[in-house]
Amino acid sequence: MRATRQIGITGVAIHAPSSANARALEESIYAVTQAALHDAGVSIEDIEGIVVAGNDQLDGRAISIMAASGSVGGVDRDILSTPSAAEHAFVLGALRIASGQFKTQLVVAWSPLEVDSVSYALTLANDPYFHRGLPQDELSAHALQASALEAAVPGLRQAAIAVVSKNRRHGASAYPDRRIGPVEEAFIAGGKPLRWPLLDSMVCPPDFGLVAMVLSDAQAIATLDMQDSAWIRGMGWATEPGFLGDRDLSQLPSLRAACEQAYRAADITHPETAFDLAEVADATPYQELLAYEGLGLCRREDWVEHVAKRRARRGEGVPVNLSGGAHCFNPIFCAGLVRIAEAANQVRGRAGAHQLPRPRRALAHAASGPAMHYNTVVVLESAAEPVLQTQAQSARS
């Protein structure tokens, strides 16, 4: 998508509570909403529309948006909900501004731990006749994908272990208050099998987490005097076939399709050198590696060497997941939106302890569902372009 209106991310809040029981879910949603508004320097009265992402299965309640609408400020205000994935709420918010009907949007998502079994809740999203009865939760699908990739790329297991080590090192800076596992590769390699070939040391258990963002067009940013915007230059999204058996799990055509949309809009022709950093989906280390290929950062035949030479670490090449990714903080339902929020904070200069010096352009990738069923790609920049220039480019495309 190339927007004919400039759209910026002007407020971001990511909440990673140490305890899921410290507040009620509605109180936590209110807190993250207010934090995002405060970061943008606006009040709820400045927000023209709200998009929320909530999942009834994980929330353990029917139509969870009804319980959350008051917390996000949705009473007597335009509000829209999506249950598919948190990153889709971001896409909807941006499209609503691009339509010209809104100048500001608030996007809010959460991933609670209130159900008795997160694994069982996730099986409810699967095909009811074949997959659900296995039971086929997301971790099982991720493991099938990891097996397919190990069969396709020699030496990939050691590279996957190194990715976990890299992300934990990054996460120790990004979330110093969180308990992050040992970074030594020997320890990671000795983990207990969960769903082969995945080990318990390769994945992070589900976390309670919330994220909120304020999106605004250029006119609202100027009028409300909002500072430090991350401008959306390109955006794309695509979906894999619904039946897992119809897919080659060692490939990810939906990510390539999403990339083509986003890169075309942002005029990106050489992604391997176009970005200062990337935040990518990494529910497993194998998924991060698969994202390298789909995003054009590294060919699969070079994955092992790329990781061995630490080209995705801070200070080398294009650093990937300076936040530590989902290996350090894993709110399952909104993990994809966290990737976008982290990338936005980097180009806004508000990433805190893991801030990269003066990044100009960041790449965000979100994936969700069994074996990366949904894929979304967003290109963000720190500097705005003249609106007339953006409109002229759109007219020529």
C-alpha positions, 0 to 999 in steps of 0.5 A, a space after each residue: 500500500 502506498 498512501 496518498 496521505 502521510 501517516 505517522 506513528 506518533 505514540 507507542 506503549 508496550 507493557 510487559 507486566 512482571 505479573 499477569 495478576 497485578 491488575 484486571 485486564 480492563 485496568 491493564 488495557 486502560 493503562 497501556 492506552 493512556 501511556 500511548 496517548 501520553 507518549 503522543 502528547 494528545 488526549 482521547 478527545 483528539 482521537 477520531 477512531 479506535 481499532 482494537 485486536 482481541 481474541 475471544 479464545 485467549 481472553 476466555 470470554 465472548 466478544 471481548 471488545 465489549 468488555 474493553 471498549 470503555 478502557 480504550 475510550 470507545 464509548 461514544 467514539 467510532 470503534 472497530 475490532 479485529 480478532 484475526 491478529 493484532 498487526 491487522 488492527 494496525 493495518 486497519 488503522 492506517 487504512 482508515 486514515 488513508 481513506 481520508 475519513 479520519 485524521 487520527 486512530 488509536 490501535 490497541 491489542 492485548 494477549 492475556 493468560 486467563 484461560 486454563 490452557 493457552 495451547 487448547 485455546 489456540 487449537 480452536 482456530 484450526 480446521 475442526 475436522 482434521 487438525 483440531 482433533 490431533 490436537 494441532 496447536 500453534 507450537 505443533 505447527 511451528 515444529 512441523 515448519 522447523 522440521 521442514 526447514 531442517 530437512 531443506 537447509 543443512 546445518 540449520 539447527 546450529 544456526 537456529 541455536 545461535 539466533 536464540 543466543 543473539 536474541 537473548 543477548 539483545 533482550 537482556 538490554 531491552 528488558 533488563 527486569 525480565 528473567 531471560 534464559 542463559 545465552 550460551 549456545 551449549 545450554 540452549 542446545 541441551 534443552 528439553 524437547 517440546 515438539 521436535 525439533 523445538 526445545 524448551 530453550 528455543 521458545 519463550 512461554 506465553 506472556 501477558 502483554 499489551 501494546 497501543 499506538 497512536 496513528 496520525 496524518 501529517 495535518 494532525 501531527 502539525 496541528 497537535 504539535 506531535 513530535 518524533 513520528 515514525 512515518 509509514 512508507 510502505 505496507 503489505 499483507 498476505 495469507 497462506 492457504 487455510 489448510 496446513 496440508 496444502 502448504 510447503 512449510 519450508 517456503 513462505 509465499 505470503 511473506 514474499 507477496 507482502 514484501 512486494 507490496 510494501 517495498 513497491 510502495 516504499 521504492 525499496 529495490 535492494 532490501 539487503 542494504 536499505 534498512 538500518 534495523 529490522 524487527 521480525 517475527 520469531 516465535 521460533 528461531 527457524 521463523 526468524 531465519 525464514 523471514 530473512 529470506 522472505 524479506 530479502 535480507 539473506 538467501 537461505 543458502 547463506 543463512 548458516 554463514 550469515 548467523 555464524 558471522 553475527 551479521 544480524 547482531 547489534 553492531 554488525 550488518 542489519 541488526 535483527 530484533 534488538 528488542 530480543 523478539 519473542 524469545 524474550 517477551 512473547 505475548 502470543 496474540 500481539 507479538 506481531 504488533 510489538 514488532 511494529 511498535 519496537 521498529 517505530 520506537 527505533 526510528 522515533 529515537 525512543 527505544 530506550 536502552 536498546 536504541 540504535 544510534 540515529 536509524 533512518 529506516 526500519 523494517 517491521 515484520 509480523 507473522 501469526 497463526 499456525 506456521 506463520 499463516 498471516 504475514 505483514 510487512 511495514 517500512 518505517 522512516 524517521 523523516 517526512 516527505 512533502 505531501 505533494 511529492 508523495 501524492 505525485 509518486 502515487 499518481 505515477 504508480 
